[in-house]
Protein backbone atom coordinates (compact mmCIF):
# COMPACT_ATOMS: atom_id res chain seq x y z
CA UNK A 1 0.00 0.00 0.00
CA UNK A 2 1.36 3.39 -1.01
CA UNK A 3 2.06 6.11 1.57
CA UNK A 4 1.81 8.90 -1.02
CA UNK A 5 -1.25 11.16 -0.95
CA UNK A 6 -1.34 11.12 -4.75
CA UNK A 7 0.80 9.40 -7.39
CA UNK A 8 4.33 10.87 -7.47
CA UNK A 9 6.74 10.87 -10.41
CA UNK A 10 10.41 11.68 -10.79
CA UNK A 11 9.32 14.55 -13.04
CA UNK A 12 7.33 16.05 -10.13
CA UNK A 13 10.51 16.01 -8.04
CA UNK A 14 12.66 17.47 -10.82
CA UNK A 15 10.25 20.42 -11.16
CA UNK A 16 10.67 21.20 -7.46
CA UNK A 17 14.47 21.19 -7.76
CA UNK A 18 14.37 24.58 -9.53
CA UNK A 19 12.71 26.17 -6.49
CA UNK A 20 9.59 28.27 -6.11
CA UNK A 21 11.07 31.20 -8.03
CA UNK A 22 12.89 29.02 -10.56
CA UNK A 23 16.25 30.44 -9.51
CA UNK A 24 17.79 27.23 -8.24
CA UNK A 25 18.14 25.40 -4.95
CA UNK A 26 20.67 23.71 -2.70
CA UNK A 27 19.72 20.43 -4.37
CA UNK A 28 20.99 21.73 -7.70
CA UNK A 29 24.14 23.16 -6.10
CA UNK A 30 25.01 19.82 -4.45
CA UNK A 31 23.86 17.66 -7.37
CA UNK A 32 21.10 15.96 -5.35
CA UNK A 33 18.44 14.20 -7.45
CA UNK A 34 15.46 12.08 -6.48
CA UNK A 35 16.20 8.78 -8.21
CA UNK A 36 13.52 6.28 -7.18
CA UNK A 37 10.05 6.28 -5.67
CA UNK A 38 8.58 3.11 -4.16
CA UNK A 39 5.30 2.49 -2.35
CA UNK A 40 6.83 3.35 1.05
CA UNK A 41 10.22 4.89 0.33
CA UNK A 42 12.01 7.53 -1.70
CA UNK A 43 15.65 7.52 -2.84
CA UNK A 44 17.97 10.37 -3.75
CA UNK A 45 21.54 10.46 -5.01
CA UNK A 46 24.42 12.90 -4.61
CA UNK A 47 27.83 12.68 -6.27
CA UNK A 48 30.71 12.47 -3.76
CA UNK A 49 32.84 15.02 -5.59
CA UNK A 50 35.26 17.63 -4.24
CA UNK A 51 32.35 20.14 -4.33
CA UNK A 52 30.88 18.38 -1.26
CA UNK A 53 34.18 17.47 0.45
CA UNK A 54 35.54 18.88 3.68
CA UNK A 55 39.19 20.04 3.93
CA UNK A 56 40.29 16.42 4.55
CA UNK A 57 39.00 15.34 1.14
CA UNK A 58 35.99 13.35 2.37
CA UNK A 59 32.29 14.10 2.07
CA UNK A 60 31.36 16.84 4.52
CA UNK A 61 28.97 15.72 7.26
CA UNK A 62 26.74 18.67 6.41
CA UNK A 63 26.45 17.42 2.83
CA UNK A 64 25.25 14.05 4.19
CA UNK A 65 22.67 15.89 6.30
CA UNK A 66 21.57 18.00 3.32
CA UNK A 67 21.08 14.82 1.28
CA UNK A 68 19.14 13.17 4.12
CA UNK A 69 16.91 16.18 4.77
CA UNK A 70 16.22 16.66 1.07
CA UNK A 71 14.93 13.15 0.46
CA UNK A 72 12.96 13.05 3.73
CA UNK A 73 11.44 16.50 3.10
CA UNK A 74 10.35 15.59 -0.41
CA UNK A 75 8.86 12.34 0.90
CA UNK A 76 7.09 14.08 3.80
CA UNK A 77 5.47 16.60 1.45
CA UNK A 78 4.27 13.94 -0.97
CA UNK A 79 2.74 11.98 1.93
CA UNK A 80 0.29 14.81 2.77
CA UNK A 81 -2.44 16.65 0.88
CA UNK A 82 -0.19 19.43 -0.46
CA UNK A 83 -3.22 21.62 -1.23
CA UNK A 84 -3.98 21.83 2.51
CA UNK A 85 -0.62 21.13 4.21
CA UNK A 86 3.12 21.38 3.71
CA UNK A 87 5.98 19.85 5.69
CA UNK A 88 9.16 21.45 6.99
CA UNK A 89 12.12 19.92 8.75
CA UNK A 90 11.81 20.32 12.50
CA UNK A 91 14.74 18.20 13.75
CA UNK A 92 17.44 16.10 12.13
CA UNK A 93 20.33 14.05 13.42
CA UNK A 94 22.98 11.99 11.72
CA UNK A 95 25.55 9.37 12.62
CA UNK A 96 28.44 9.36 10.15
CA UNK A 97 29.70 5.78 9.99
CA UNK A 98 32.11 5.61 7.06
CA UNK A 99 33.98 8.24 5.05
CA UNK A 100 33.26 8.70 1.35
CA UNK A 101 35.63 10.28 -1.14
CA UNK A 102 34.14 9.51 -4.55
CA UNK A 103 31.35 7.72 -6.34
CA UNK A 104 27.68 8.35 -5.72
CA UNK A 105 25.87 8.38 -2.38
CA UNK A 106 22.32 7.03 -2.28
CA UNK A 107 19.92 8.01 0.50
CA UNK A 108 16.76 6.02 1.18
CA UNK A 109 14.01 7.62 3.29
CA UNK A 110 11.29 5.50 4.91
CA UNK A 111 8.66 6.66 7.36
CA UNK A 112 8.83 5.66 11.00
CA UNK A 113 5.68 7.65 11.88
CA UNK A 114 3.11 9.42 9.71
CA UNK A 115 0.92 11.58 11.94
CA UNK A 116 -1.46 14.52 11.61
CA UNK A 117 1.02 17.09 12.96
CA UNK A 118 4.38 15.45 12.32
CA UNK A 119 6.13 12.66 10.51
CA UNK A 120 9.40 10.93 11.37
CA UNK A 121 11.71 9.55 8.70
CA UNK A 122 14.71 7.21 8.82
CA UNK A 123 17.30 7.86 6.14
CA UNK A 124 20.08 5.40 5.30
CA UNK A 125 22.92 6.60 3.09
CA UNK A 126 25.05 4.08 1.19
CA UNK A 127 28.14 4.57 -0.98
CA UNK A 128 28.65 3.15 -4.49
CA UNK A 129 29.95 -0.12 -2.96
CA UNK A 130 26.67 -0.52 -1.03
CA UNK A 131 28.32 0.23 2.32
CA UNK A 132 26.32 2.12 4.92
CA UNK A 133 27.97 5.52 5.42
CA UNK A 134 25.40 7.48 7.43
CA UNK A 135 22.19 6.93 9.39
CA UNK A 136 19.90 9.90 9.87
CA UNK A 137 16.46 10.58 11.33
CA UNK A 138 14.34 13.63 10.52
CA UNK A 139 11.15 14.92 12.08
CA UNK A 140 8.97 17.00 9.78
CA UNK A 141 6.27 19.33 11.07
CA UNK A 142 3.00 19.14 9.13
CA UNK A 143 1.79 22.74 8.74
CA UNK A 144 -1.72 23.77 7.67
CA UNK A 145 -1.73 26.26 4.80
Steps between C-alpha positions, in 0.01 A plus 500: 500500500636839399570772758475779241194726507491496120714328236853647492741500206867581462391787275301650791818496709715646222259795466542578870880499470490839323334659804188710538648793308682282247836642605654179627535317829753331725405172333627630167815643660587166665385284208224330702234324290202288597574170327232250603153500651353183651172438681653586840839654428679764297864499386732785409857509374788744540841478334788479751713755317742761635209751491353324807830409671636641823865616525610138562371392159199301623130575470407774745261388774277795415471375142380163636242684711390711202451182296306335784277801565431548130371149439303490827348845437391409149351175631323674790338752265380234258347304790255783584227684311725778366197719423424521874836430670874525450786347698818660630796347676469540875793288625770290338789295629765294330757238590789499253626142484741483207687763299428546130737658251351423159221321321133563562319503834145365510260598778184301568225660711228288662237616745517400864185699588243677283281716723262794467748757635836336436675221319827327586731362233800266512759565232778254416784620279713248310809549283551358149630173653172460693665575835300689760665840550243696701179445696271797548156568646288805419181629656282708270230733629173481306379860461149603393499749213 
